[in-house]
């Protein structure tokens, strides 16, 4: 709920108060309900506080416990408070008003460096253990809050954002070429596979799922959480799986409604956000509170060029959800004048990093702006839902049945699937066989070549940094992403490899600080993910339905047209080129300048850039929103602006 910062010297050198003040001064650009510091001769802790939960109002943060000789500064909302109160035997009279930072401190006092394992929520914090002369901190399992630091000998400084660390006279701003190489070589929106590095040589970050311990100037990381499938949940019936899911998901949603301000939710026309909204609105109605929903829609002059099964404008499904669920104040945001191009500098300023998600940048920010206007403290989302609550690909599951030679079950499923989708039941068997046995595709290759994103990184820079050798260690090949198309394998990697979480959660931290509200995702709750990983695969695909568990679990909670939709899929950001049309000449001219800039060409492949440049000469073509060359040009421009502005 805050931006935190601090300094510590592990030798006899006192901390200069002016250095601590400089760290706090750099955070003043963010709104704050309170600003507090805690200072001793060799340690300085600070907090630029934003109150979100009822318990945070008037809290002491940083907080010093003189009895335990522990001090903490925390940016945290803890969701399993009742469980922790019981484990820690906290007096009942203290529970209702105890701030989360004090709860974290008590957990550390009991479990020491094991304590992050017991915490569920979104958090980043640092604790000074006076008796052990140790600084200890942690970042939640998915890195929902950021935590950057600088270490040089016996000096250690940390901050929620990068900029304050450069206020220290001994921290120099020098680019980290390894981070830049990974950023350019990876074709997905992921920034880097090394989750501990940043674009700056002397600024690191605590990776998701890790704790950090510093004593006598020696730094040690510990990974405290690794998500794997583990033991399968065995229940007696489909209904029991539905009941079990509803219990864990309801708990995840309810724990994220804890704010003294309004509650909002991002709402599309799909299952994930719709499920979050239905559970949240039901809980809020018991307190006579209404849920605000925020939905992005294309501008009125946008002409839909997408295939029939895609929906850039999801209002028909959104409105069905709003009407069915009830208790909702719905906001539809057209965001006139907003676009990917004109928002670049502001996003670079806010995120402190180059970024690749430009298609969605302007509307994500627009939702936060509107939510702030409406007095929202917590903005719910269902961003992780595809890999948790709504997991279940029909074709992948049928391929699994084929490999296991479960012929009867496979034929039954294909029959149900054909009844739902249409067409002969065995028509899809060849495609299922190719997924089950990739060798078939190599022997009898399809006439359609797989999509490969152009390689943006300069070949000499790639060799200099040996970046593709490093990516290979993570299973990423020369295309800049995984060579496998196995969805089960990709899902496993997503939860086991912590770097996947950094990009989106870095953005959400920075947005929350600017607009003083938190995005919270029940589909990303640790309890929900562990539950979903334990559920047998046959619960996710049943009777010809993919994503079957969430479809069954939202019966009567969502309208059937949304819940059972198999024909249409929402596609946000399809209008990004259309929105840039008034800026196209400006965009084109800047790209021409970029293509002649030797500094940026040391990082970016000039031939790839120039080949793509030819396409912009024809003017803005909205249908090219998914074109790889258009994306290459936007990514290059964002990188170019970043080098000019921050490097």
LUMVOLUM-345505 format. One line per 4 residues: number of its first residue (from 1); their letters; for each residue y, z, x of C-alpha. Coordinates in nm, 4 decimals. Last residue first. Layout:
<atoms>
NUM = a = Y/Z/X  ...
</atoms>
This chain:
<atoms>
647 = xxxx = 0.6149/-2.0496/2.0101  0.7541/-1.9408/1.6762  0.9708/-2.2098/1.5203  0.9024/-2.5296/1.7097
643 = xxxx = 0.5318/-2.4611/1.7600  0.4933/-2.3608/1.3943  0.6775/-2.6704/1.2734  0.4383/-2.8909/1.4709
639 = xxxx = 0.1323/-2.7051/1.3352  0.2608/-2.7524/0.9799  0.3246/-3.1212/1.0508  -0.0207/-3.1722/1.1959
635 = xxxx = -0.1870/-3.0057/0.8969  0.0161/-3.2242/0.6614  -0.0715/-3.5410/0.8517  -0.4417/-3.4609/0.8727
631 = xxxx = -0.4461/-3.3877/0.4985  -0.2940/-3.7267/0.4162  -0.5444/-3.8874/0.6505  -0.8389/-3.7106/0.4838
627 = xxxx = -0.7464/-3.8377/0.1365  -0.7888/-3.5687/-0.1311  -0.4334/-3.6018/-0.2662  -0.4521/-3.9803/-0.2230
623 = xxxx = -0.4343/-4.0410/-0.5999  -0.0777/-3.9081/-0.5891  0.0366/-4.2081/-0.3788  0.3610/-4.1201/-0.2031
619 = xxxx = 0.5049/-4.4228/-0.0276  0.3348/-4.7192/0.1377  0.4556/-4.6027/0.4785  0.2551/-4.2810/0.4389
615 = xxxx = -0.0731/-4.4616/0.5032  0.0244/-4.5989/0.8434  0.0692/-4.2483/0.9766  -0.3052/-4.1797/0.9621
611 = xxxx = -0.3824/-4.4133/1.2504  -0.0876/-4.2675/1.4408  -0.2214/-3.9126/1.4073  -0.5772/-4.0034/1.5042
607 = xxxx = -0.4426/-4.1862/1.8107  -0.2104/-3.8987/1.9018  -0.4909/-3.6403/1.9108  -0.3165/-3.3037/1.8709
603 = xxxx = -0.2718/-3.0301/2.1350  -0.0850/-3.2034/2.4185  0.0566/-3.4287/2.1464  0.2538/-3.1283/2.0166
599 = xxxx = 0.4429/-3.0950/2.3443  0.4785/-3.4662/2.4013  0.6701/-3.5176/2.0765  0.6551/-3.8850/1.9820
595 = xxxx = 0.4181/-3.8493/1.6831  0.6187/-3.5473/1.5643  0.9331/-3.7539/1.5310  0.7426/-4.0061/1.3189
591 = xxxx = 0.5994/-3.7237/1.1110  0.9508/-3.5962/1.0460  1.0544/-3.9382/0.9242  0.7608/-3.9608/0.6820
587 = xxxx = 0.8201/-3.6157/0.5300  1.1904/-3.6895/0.4825  1.0993/-4.0198/0.3226  0.8459/-3.8449/0.0979
583 = xxxx = 1.0643/-3.5587/-0.0175  1.1113/-3.6741/-0.3792  0.7356/-3.7570/-0.3966  0.6193/-3.4145/-0.2762
579 = xxxx = 0.5196/-3.2939/-0.6253  0.2947/-3.5964/-0.6771  0.1274/-3.5295/-0.3411  0.0472/-3.1696/-0.4423
575 = xxxx = -0.0726/-3.2646/-0.7922  -0.4453/-3.2039/-0.7417  -0.3553/-2.8508/-0.6294  -0.5906/-2.6740/-0.8661
571 = xxxx = -0.9119/-2.8472/-0.9704  -1.0860/-2.7074/-1.2769  -1.4389/-2.8199/-1.3455  -1.5756/-2.9821/-1.6595
567 = xxxx = -1.9262/-3.0633/-1.7830  -2.1392/-2.7507/-1.7633  -1.9303/-2.5154/-1.9763  -2.1475/-2.2365/-2.1144
563 = xxxx = -1.9009/-1.9484/-2.0737  -1.5895/-2.1566/-2.1384  -1.7014/-2.3245/-2.4611  -1.8960/-2.0099/-2.5400
559 = xxxx = -1.5776/-1.8031/-2.5600  -1.5900/-1.5082/-2.3177  -1.6943/-1.1469/-2.3822  -1.9435/-1.2446/-2.6557
555 = xxxx = -2.1944/-1.3368/-2.3812  -2.0319/-1.2511/-2.0481  -2.3473/-1.1219/-1.8776  -2.5529/-1.4260/-1.9767
551 = xxxx = -2.3094/-1.6688/-1.8147  -2.2682/-1.4346/-1.5161  -2.6429/-1.4311/-1.4540  -2.6943/-1.8036/-1.5182
547 = xxxx = -2.4665/-1.9500/-1.2543  -2.6699/-2.2707/-1.3133  -2.8267/-2.3210/-1.6527  -3.1390/-2.5310/-1.7141
543 = xxxx = -3.3337/-2.2427/-1.8611  -3.2533/-2.0140/-1.5702  -3.0679/-2.0342/-1.2396  -2.9103/-1.7133/-1.1039
539 = xxxx = -3.1814/-1.4739/-1.2220  -3.4438/-1.6906/-1.0520  -3.2743/-1.6177/-0.7201  -3.3697/-1.2496/-0.7270
535 = xxxx = -3.0702/-1.0094/-0.7264  -3.0205/-0.8103/-0.4047  -2.7312/-1.0200/-0.2740  -2.5543/-0.9767/-0.6086
531 = xxxx = -2.5833/-0.5980/-0.5912  -2.4536/-0.5826/-0.2364  -2.1658/-0.8096/-0.3344  -2.0779/-0.5993/-0.6387
527 = xxxx = -2.0855/-0.2726/-0.4447  -1.8663/-0.4188/-0.1689  -1.6132/-0.5432/-0.4227  -1.5233/-0.9080/-0.3584
523 = xxxx = -1.5787/-1.0167/-0.7204  -1.3494/-0.7259/-0.8132  -1.0609/-0.8961/-0.6263  -0.7328/-0.7118/-0.5801
519 = xxxx = -0.3987/-0.8808/-0.5113  -0.1518/-0.6095/-0.4283  0.2145/-0.5860/-0.5199  0.5323/-0.5283/-0.3193
515 = xxxx = 0.6410/-0.8937/-0.3221  0.6865/-0.9443/0.0524  0.4232/-0.6928/0.1565  0.1667/-0.8251/-0.0908
511 = xxxx = 0.2223/-1.1828/0.0219  0.1568/-1.0848/0.3856  -0.1618/-0.8991/0.2977  -0.2831/-1.1815/0.0731
507 = xxxx = -0.2292/-1.4458/0.3428  -0.4224/-1.2461/0.6011  -0.6941/-1.1994/0.3399  -0.7328/-1.5714/0.2830
503 = xxxx = -0.7635/-1.6597/0.6526  -0.9549/-1.3606/0.7878  -1.2621/-1.3551/0.5604  -1.4681/-1.6317/0.7205
499 = xxxx = -1.4365/-1.4645/1.0641  -1.6729/-1.1818/0.9648  -1.9974/-1.3753/0.9977  -2.2739/-1.2133/0.7900
495 = xxxx = -2.1346/-1.2772/0.4423  -2.0355/-1.6389/0.4924  -2.3386/-1.7090/0.7072  -2.5783/-1.6102/0.4300
491 = xxxx = -2.3870/-1.8247/0.1805  -2.4027/-2.1237/0.4137  -2.7767/-2.0752/0.4598  -2.8404/-2.0589/0.0861
487 = xxxx = -2.6138/-2.3601/0.0329  -2.8145/-2.5748/0.2753  -2.5732/-2.8501/0.3827  -2.6299/-2.7756/0.7504
483 = xxxx = -2.4137/-2.9258/1.0265  -2.1638/-2.6429/0.9993  -1.8006/-2.7300/1.0655  -1.5719/-2.8979/1.3179
479 = xxxx = -1.7414/-3.2365/1.3127  -1.8642/-3.1737/1.6693  -2.0955/-2.8952/1.5486  -2.0531/-2.5426/1.4150
475 = xxxx = -2.3647/-2.3229/1.4486  -2.1670/-2.0237/1.5757  -2.2636/-2.0797/1.9404  -2.1704/-2.4443/1.8844
471 = xxxx = -1.8129/-2.3330/1.8168  -1.7929/-2.1990/2.1724  -1.9178/-2.5247/2.3217  -1.6766/-2.7106/2.0964
467 = xxxx = -1.3837/-2.5103/2.2329  -1.4333/-2.5715/2.6034  -1.0618/-2.4829/2.6373  -0.9814/-2.7655/2.8788
463 = xxxx = -1.2314/-2.9977/2.7120  -1.0700/-2.9515/2.3687  -0.7244/-2.9943/2.5213  -0.8369/-3.3212/2.6789
459 = xxxx = -0.9812/-3.4428/2.3482  -0.6646/-3.3631/2.1508  -0.7685/-3.1788/1.8356  -0.7533/-3.3529/1.4981
455 = xxxx = -1.1131/-3.4657/1.4518  -1.1276/-3.6633/1.1275  -1.3097/-3.4853/0.8401  -1.6600/-3.6267/0.7875
451 = xxxx = -1.7780/-3.7195/0.4370  -2.1441/-3.8148/0.4229  -2.2165/-4.1889/0.4127  -2.3207/-4.3311/0.0766
447 = xxxx = -2.5912/-4.5966/0.1124  -2.8399/-4.3125/0.1290  -3.0738/-4.2956/0.4242  -3.4470/-4.3465/0.3688
443 = xxxx = -3.6057/-4.1883/0.6773  -3.3131/-3.9559/0.7460  -3.2698/-3.8718/0.3786  -3.6384/-3.7945/0.3450
439 = xxxx = -3.6178/-3.5615/0.6476  -3.3819/-3.3418/0.4426  -3.6840/-3.2100/0.2439  -3.5767/-2.9760/-0.0360
435 = xxxx = -3.2329/-3.1355/-0.0747  -3.3807/-3.4849/-0.0661  -3.6492/-3.3811/-0.3166  -3.3855/-3.2512/-0.5604
431 = xxxx = -3.2116/-3.5896/-0.5439  -3.5389/-3.7696/-0.6109  -3.6179/-3.5299/-0.9021  -3.2908/-3.5884/-1.0853
427 = xxxx = -3.4207/-3.8594/-1.3187  -3.7212/-3.6440/-1.4033  -3.5655/-3.4830/-1.7136  -3.4237/-3.8052/-1.8564
423 = xxxx = -3.0490/-3.7865/-1.9395  -2.8157/-3.5192/-2.0746  -2.6562/-3.2126/-1.9195  -2.8008/-2.9308/-2.1271
419 = xxxx = -3.1198/-3.1023/-2.2421  -3.1624/-3.2453/-1.8916  -3.1362/-2.8965/-1.7438  -3.3934/-2.7611/-1.9886
415 = xxxx = -3.6426/-3.0329/-1.8922  -3.5632/-2.9927/-1.5220  -3.6320/-2.6201/-1.5578  -3.9662/-2.6747/-1.7288
411 = xxxx = -4.0675/-2.9346/-1.4684  -3.9775/-2.6937/-1.1860  -4.1585/-2.3976/-1.3429  -4.4740/-2.6034/-1.3823
407 = xxxx = -4.4505/-2.7468/-1.0301  -4.4021/-2.4276/-0.8301  -4.4783/-2.6094/-0.5081  -4.2798/-2.3606/-0.2937
403 = xxxx = -4.0755/-2.6500/-0.1556  -4.0266/-2.7849/-0.5087  -3.9149/-2.4457/-0.6421  -3.6627/-2.4215/-0.3580
399 = xxxx = -3.5341/-2.7702/-0.4367  -3.4931/-2.6595/-0.7988  -3.2825/-2.3686/-0.6802  -3.0635/-2.5936/-0.4680
395 = xxxx = -3.0204/-2.8362/-0.7588  -2.9293/-2.5623/-1.0067  -2.6787/-2.3854/-0.7828  -2.6475/-2.0116/-0.8533
391 = xxxx = -2.3747/-1.7673/-0.7535  -2.1304/-1.6715/-1.0246  -2.0965/-1.3011/-0.9419  -2.1099/-1.3314/-0.5623
387 = xxxx = -2.0571/-1.6523/-0.3671  -1.8571/-1.8417/-0.6273  -1.6856/-1.5176/-0.7286  -1.4970/-1.4506/-0.4065
383 = xxxx = -1.1602/-1.5559/-0.5521  -1.1921/-1.3765/-0.8837  -0.8380/-1.2372/-0.8920  -0.6533/-0.9278/-1.0089
379 = xxxx = -0.2820/-0.8697/-0.9464  -0.1999/-0.4996/-0.9114  0.1549/-0.3599/-0.9226  0.3059/-0.6003/-1.1763
375 = xxxx = 0.6677/-0.5490/-1.2810  0.6996/-0.8844/-1.4596  0.9369/-1.0267/-1.1977  0.6846/-0.9316/-0.9269
371 = xxxx = 0.4128/-1.1211/-1.1127  0.6384/-1.4279/-1.1283  0.6929/-1.4264/-0.7533  0.3248/-1.3627/-0.6844
367 = xxxx = 0.2281/-1.6562/-0.9077  0.4753/-1.8826/-0.7299  0.3279/-1.7892/-0.3911  -0.0150/-1.9063/-0.5040
363 = xxxx = 0.1504/-2.2123/-0.6593  0.3293/-2.3190/-0.3411  0.0387/-2.2648/-0.1020  -0.2333/-2.4435/-0.2973
359 = xxxx = -0.2383/-2.7867/-0.1335  -0.1044/-2.6309/0.1896  -0.4279/-2.4404/0.2619  -0.4276/-2.5309/0.6342
355 = xxxx = -0.2044/-2.2640/0.7913  0.0020/-2.2016/1.1042  0.0523/-1.8278/1.1565  0.3248/-1.5635/1.1079
351 = xxxx = 0.2229/-1.5485/0.7374  0.5741/-1.4978/0.5961  0.7809/-1.7071/0.8361  0.5200/-1.9836/0.8400
347 = xxxx = 0.5089/-1.9759/0.4599  0.8869/-1.9985/0.4368  0.8926/-2.2880/0.6799  0.6275/-2.4850/0.4907
343 = xxxx = 0.7550/-2.4326/0.1340  0.9518/-2.7604/0.1124  0.6423/-2.9630/0.1907  0.3807/-2.8021/-0.0355
339 = xxxx = 0.5878/-2.8243/-0.3526  0.8011/-2.6231/-0.5947  1.0623/-2.8123/-0.7942  0.9299/-2.6982/-1.1320
335 = xxxx = 0.6803/-2.4148/-1.1013  0.4705/-2.5118/-1.4064  0.3611/-2.1528/-1.4524  0.1793/-2.0540/-1.7717
331 = xxxx = 0.2164/-1.6814/-1.8450  -0.0209/-1.5100/-2.0896  0.0394/-1.1600/-2.2265  -0.3135/-1.0462/-2.3047
327 = xxxx = -0.4669/-0.7916/-2.5419  -0.7110/-1.0526/-2.6746  -1.0342/-1.1766/-2.5148  -1.0921/-1.4747/-2.7442
323 = xxxx = -0.7325/-1.5933/-2.7598  -0.6759/-1.5674/-2.3839  -1.0108/-1.7290/-2.3039  -0.9508/-2.0237/-2.5392
319 = xxxx = -0.6013/-2.0626/-2.3965  -0.7405/-2.0857/-2.0446  -0.9960/-2.3485/-2.1500  -0.7356/-2.5826/-2.3032
315 = xxxx = -0.4822/-2.4907/-2.0313  -0.6940/-2.6124/-1.7415  -0.4583/-2.8867/-1.6248  -0.6020/-3.0372/-1.3055
311 = xxxx = -0.9327/-3.0750/-1.4938  -1.2205/-3.2609/-1.3294  -1.5165/-3.4074/-1.5231  -1.3137/-3.7125/-1.6331
307 = xxxx = -1.2401/-3.8221/-1.2788  -0.8889/-3.7422/-1.1473  -0.5812/-3.9592/-1.1966  -0.3962/-3.7211/-1.4302
303 = xxxx = -0.0373/-3.8336/-1.4581  0.2060/-3.5572/-1.3626  0.5357/-3.5828/-1.5518  0.4935/-3.2491/-1.7312
299 = xxxx = 0.4354/-3.0522/-1.4119  0.0829/-2.9254/-1.3300  -0.0300/-2.5816/-1.4536  -0.0804/-2.2511/-1.2693
295 = xxxx = -0.1996/-1.9547/-1.4705  -0.0757/-1.5971/-1.4631  -0.2323/-1.3367/-1.6930  -0.0640/-1.0116/-1.7932
291 = xxxx = -0.3008/-0.7445/-1.9273  -0.1910/-0.5154/-2.2061  -0.2088/-0.1362/-2.2162  -0.3161/0.0818/-2.5111
287 = xxxx = -0.5282/0.2966/-2.2784  -0.8529/0.1680/-2.4319  -0.6973/-0.1796/-2.4239  -0.6814/-0.1597/-2.0446
283 = xxxx = -1.0607/-0.1439/-2.0132  -1.1190/-0.4444/-2.2412  -0.8429/-0.6437/-2.0729  -1.0020/-0.5817/-1.7319
279 = xxxx = -1.3558/-0.6835/-1.8343  -1.2369/-1.0061/-1.9997  -0.9907/-1.0877/-1.7219  -1.2462/-1.0483/-1.4429
275 = xxxx = -1.4933/-1.2667/-1.6324  -1.2302/-1.5338/-1.6940  -1.1334/-1.5325/-1.3259  -1.4916/-1.6081/-1.2295
271 = xxxx = -1.6010/-1.8244/-1.5229  -1.3418/-2.0991/-1.5230  -1.0261/-2.2018/-1.7052  -0.7973/-2.0394/-1.4524
267 = xxxx = -0.6500/-1.6919/-1.4723  -0.4774/-1.4923/-1.1997  -0.4621/-1.1361/-1.3229  -0.1901/-0.8815/-1.3907
263 = xxxx = -0.1683/-0.5046/-1.4238  0.1659/-0.3318/-1.4788  0.2887/-0.0317/-1.2825  0.1387/0.3141/-1.2315
259 = xxxx = -0.1592/0.1479/-1.0667  -0.5339/0.2020/-1.0715  -0.6729/-0.1105/-1.2398  -0.8910/-0.1869/-0.9370
255 = xxxx = -1.1351/0.0969/-1.0045  -1.1900/-0.0438/-1.3528  -1.2878/-0.3878/-1.2223  -1.5443/-0.2601/-0.9717
251 = xxxx = -1.6921/-0.0162/-1.2265  -1.7228/-0.2942/-1.4829  -1.8953/-0.5104/-1.2211  -2.1534/-0.2443/-1.1359
247 = xxxx = -2.2362/-0.1657/-1.4988  -2.2280/-0.5275/-1.6178  -2.4684/-0.6297/-1.3425  -2.7172/-0.3575/-1.4306
243 = xxxx = -2.6988/-0.4453/-1.8010  -2.7509/-0.8160/-1.7292  -3.0422/-0.7443/-1.4953  -3.1954/-0.5173/-1.7613
239 = xxxx = -3.1594/-0.7898/-2.0226  -3.3471/-1.0351/-1.8027  -3.6405/-0.7974/-1.7961  -3.8348/-0.5382/-1.5969
235 = xxxx = -3.6131/-0.4888/-1.2941  -3.6902/-0.5545/-0.9274  -3.3891/-0.5692/-0.6931  -3.4777/-0.7502/-0.3727
231 = xxxx = -3.4557/-0.5618/-0.0437  -3.2011/-0.6874/0.2085  -2.9788/-0.9895/0.1391  -2.7515/-0.9203/0.4352
227 = xxxx = -2.4000/-0.7799/0.4668  -2.3115/-0.6219/0.7992  -2.0872/-0.3145/0.8021  -1.9901/-0.0740/1.0831
223 = xxxx = -1.9135/-0.3202/1.3600  -1.7880/-0.1057/1.6447  -1.5032/-0.2031/1.8772  -1.4174/-0.0018/2.1903
219 = xxxx = -1.0910/0.0356/2.3810  -1.0449/0.2450/2.6962  -0.6903/0.3779/2.7506  -0.8110/0.7348/2.7885
215 = xxxx = -0.9563/0.7067/2.4369  -0.9278/0.4119/2.2002  -1.1629/0.3575/1.9064  -1.1643/0.0564/1.6765
211 = xxxx = -1.3610/0.0094/1.3573  -1.4975/-0.3207/1.2391  -1.5968/-0.4837/0.9099  -1.3059/-0.7324/0.9364
207 = xxxx = -1.1829/-0.7874/1.2919  -0.9174/-0.5586/1.4460  -0.6444/-0.7895/1.5708  -0.5199/-0.9011/1.9102
203 = xxxx = -0.1710/-0.9710/2.0471  -0.1282/-1.0467/2.4176  -0.2139/-1.4159/2.4207  -0.0579/-1.4980/2.0876
199 = xxxx = -0.2110/-1.7279/1.8229  -0.4430/-1.4388/1.7269  -0.7797/-1.3117/1.8548  -1.0267/-1.0607/1.7105
195 = xxxx = -1.1905/-1.2835/1.4482  -1.3239/-1.5235/1.7095  -1.4384/-1.8070/1.4870  -1.0793/-1.9222/1.4385
191 = xxxx = -0.8513/-2.0402/1.1575  -1.0866/-2.1180/0.8695  -0.9424/-2.3801/0.6300  -1.2284/-2.6152/0.7206
187 = xxxx = -1.2143/-2.8780/0.9984  -1.2348/-2.6365/1.2909  -1.1099/-2.8057/1.6090  -0.7390/-2.7416/1.5481
183 = xxxx = -0.7660/-2.3678/1.4774  -1.0285/-2.3208/1.7471  -0.8019/-2.4857/2.0037  -0.4988/-2.2850/1.8948
179 = xxxx = -0.6953/-1.9589/1.9201  -0.8161/-2.0478/2.2709  -0.4674/-2.1593/2.3696  -0.3181/-1.8160/2.3077
175 = xxxx = 0.0559/-1.8783/2.3099  0.2821/-1.6393/2.4988  0.5312/-1.4012/2.3438  0.5696/-1.1116/2.5885
171 = xxxx = 0.5153/-0.7444/2.5021  0.6831/-0.5099/2.7545  1.0174/-0.4818/2.5754  0.8576/-0.3801/2.2427
167 = xxxx = 1.0195/-0.5723/1.9562  0.7393/-0.8272/1.9937  0.5008/-0.5799/1.8304  0.7169/-0.5774/1.5172
163 = xxxx = 0.6493/-0.9511/1.4606  0.2705/-0.9338/1.4291  0.2258/-0.7575/1.0961  0.0259/-0.4491/0.9945
159 = xxxx = 0.1159/-0.2942/1.3301  -0.0363/-0.1498/1.6463  0.0738/-0.0355/1.9918  -0.1343/0.0913/2.2855
155 = xxxx = -0.0120/0.1820/2.6321  -0.2498/0.3233/2.8928  -0.3238/-0.0147/3.0484  -0.1760/-0.2842/2.8273
151 = xxxx = -0.2895/-0.2936/2.4673  -0.1275/-0.4809/2.1805  -0.2382/-0.4510/1.8182  -0.2745/-0.6230/1.4826
147 = xxxx = -0.4184/-0.4721/1.1629  -0.4438/-0.6852/0.8489  -0.5532/-0.5686/0.5028  -0.8315/-0.7305/0.2994
143 = xxxx = -1.0357/-0.7545/0.6189  -1.3633/-0.8251/0.4410  -1.5441/-0.5033/0.5391  -1.2309/-0.2877/0.5470
139 = xxxx = -1.0323/-0.2448/0.8696  -1.0745/0.0628/1.0840  -0.8951/0.3094/1.3052  -0.9459/0.5723/1.5737
135 = xxxx = -0.7066/0.7009/1.8379  -0.8673/0.9647/2.0561  -0.7322/1.2662/2.2425  -1.0399/1.4555/2.1206
131 = xxxx = -0.8415/1.7515/1.9908  -0.5438/1.5462/1.8742  -0.7448/1.2905/1.6787  -0.4836/1.0272/1.5913
127 = xxxx = -0.5998/0.8226/1.2929  -0.5158/0.4557/1.2293  -0.5587/0.2689/0.9023  -0.6493/-0.0593/0.7371
123 = xxxx = -0.7827/-0.0627/0.3843  -0.9038/-0.2424/0.0739  -1.1731/-0.0489/-0.1097  -1.5055/0.1215/-0.0507
119 = xxxx = -1.5257/0.3893/0.2185  -1.8501/0.5563/0.3286  -1.9259/0.3211/0.6161  -1.5697/0.3729/0.7446
115 = xxxx = -1.6632/0.7377/0.8213  -1.9212/0.6757/1.0958  -1.6567/0.7331/1.3638  -1.6168/1.0921/1.2478
111 = xxxx = -1.8272/1.1845/0.9460  -1.6663/1.5039/0.8139  -1.3145/1.4919/0.9647  -1.3093/1.1138/0.9206
107 = xxxx = -1.3852/1.1489/0.5487  -1.1127/1.4136/0.5178  -0.8652/1.1759/0.6802  -0.9646/0.8940/0.4445
103 = xxxx = -0.9052/1.1236/0.1460  -0.5634/1.2212/0.2862  -0.4707/0.8507/0.3151  -0.5926/0.7890/-0.0412
99 = xxxx = -0.3453/1.0320/-0.1939  -0.4800/1.3447/-0.3676  -0.3191/1.3838/-0.7114  -0.6215/1.3828/-0.9434
95 = xxxx = -0.8603/1.5369/-0.6925  -0.6835/1.8587/-0.5975  -0.7829/2.0720/-0.8976  -1.1422/1.9554/-0.8703
91 = xxxx = -1.1759/2.1001/-0.5198  -1.3032/1.8410/-0.2734  -1.6732/1.8779/-0.1948  -1.6632/1.5923/0.0587
87 = xxxx = -1.9581/1.4134/-0.1009  -1.8241/1.4854/-0.4497  -1.4701/1.3731/-0.3725  -1.6110/1.0663/-0.1970
83 = xxxx = -1.8045/0.9546/-0.5063  -1.5009/1.0122/-0.7252  -1.2739/0.8151/-0.4912  -1.4925/0.5047/-0.4682
79 = xxxx = -1.1999/0.2613/-0.4917  -0.9826/0.3488/-0.1917  -0.6436/0.1766/-0.1724  -0.5167/0.1611/0.1826
75 = xxxx = -0.2427/0.0983/0.4354  -0.2788/0.4209/0.6298  -0.1008/0.6351/0.8863  -0.3077/0.9329/0.9890
71 = xxxx = -0.2684/1.2532/1.1912  -0.5455/1.4991/1.2738  -0.5168/1.8513/1.4137  -0.7717/1.9798/1.1595
67 = xxxx = -0.5553/2.2738/1.0559  -0.2275/2.0927/1.1267  -0.3148/1.7993/0.9010  -0.0484/1.5360/0.9681
63 = xxxx = 0.0284/1.2577/0.7195  0.2026/0.9302/0.8003  0.2404/0.8779/0.5042  0.3360/1.1825/0.3006
59 = xxxx = 0.2935/1.0797/-0.0611  0.5907/1.0590/-0.3002  0.4136/0.8211/-0.5371  0.0842/0.7232/-0.3701
55 = xxxx = -0.1315/0.9101/-0.6204  -0.0105/0.6943/-0.9104  -0.1224/0.3799/-0.7239  0.1142/0.1071/-0.6000
51 = xxxx = 0.3839/0.2774/-0.3930  0.5128/0.0650/-0.1071  0.5611/0.2613/0.2154  0.6931/0.1407/0.5479
47 = xxxx = 0.4787/0.3764/0.7526  0.5228/0.4991/1.1081  0.3239/0.6750/1.3795  0.4605/0.7646/1.7256
43 = xxxx = 0.2554/0.9242/2.0006  0.3236/1.0589/2.3490  0.5912/1.3217/2.2848  0.5202/1.3674/1.9177
39 = xxxx = 0.6456/1.1654/1.6238  0.5577/1.1162/1.2591  0.7539/0.8502/1.0713  0.8462/0.7799/0.7071
35 = xxxx = 1.0017/0.5010/0.5008  0.9832/0.5187/0.1204  0.9739/0.2886/-0.1809  0.9932/-0.0154/0.0438
31 = xxxx = 1.0803/-0.3844/0.0127  0.9915/-0.5852/0.3257  1.2629/-0.7071/0.5652  1.2813/-0.3541/0.7075
27 = xxxx = 0.9528/-0.3970/0.8961  1.1200/-0.4988/1.2248  1.3271/-0.1784/1.2118  1.0092/0.0283/1.2067
23 = xxxx = 0.8840/-0.1212/1.5333  1.2283/-0.0833/1.6888  1.2394/0.2839/1.5871  0.9121/0.3366/1.7684
19 = xxxx = 1.0540/0.1747/2.0800  1.3772/0.3746/2.0505  1.1707/0.6952/2.0379  1.0467/0.6147/2.3878
15 = xxxx = 0.6866/0.7301/2.4072  0.6372/0.9829/2.6862  0.4469/0.8822/3.0022  0.1786/1.1392/3.0873
11 = xxxx = -0.1068/0.8964/3.0278  -0.2715/0.7812/2.7050  0.0525/0.6492/2.5581  0.0533/0.5850/2.1842
7 = xxxx = 0.2603/0.3653/1.9551  0.2485/0.3053/1.5806  0.2757/0.0790/1.2803  0.1897/0.0709/0.9116
3 = xxx = 0.3009/-0.1648/0.6372  0.2180/-0.0069/0.3065  0.0000/0.0000/0.0000
</atoms>
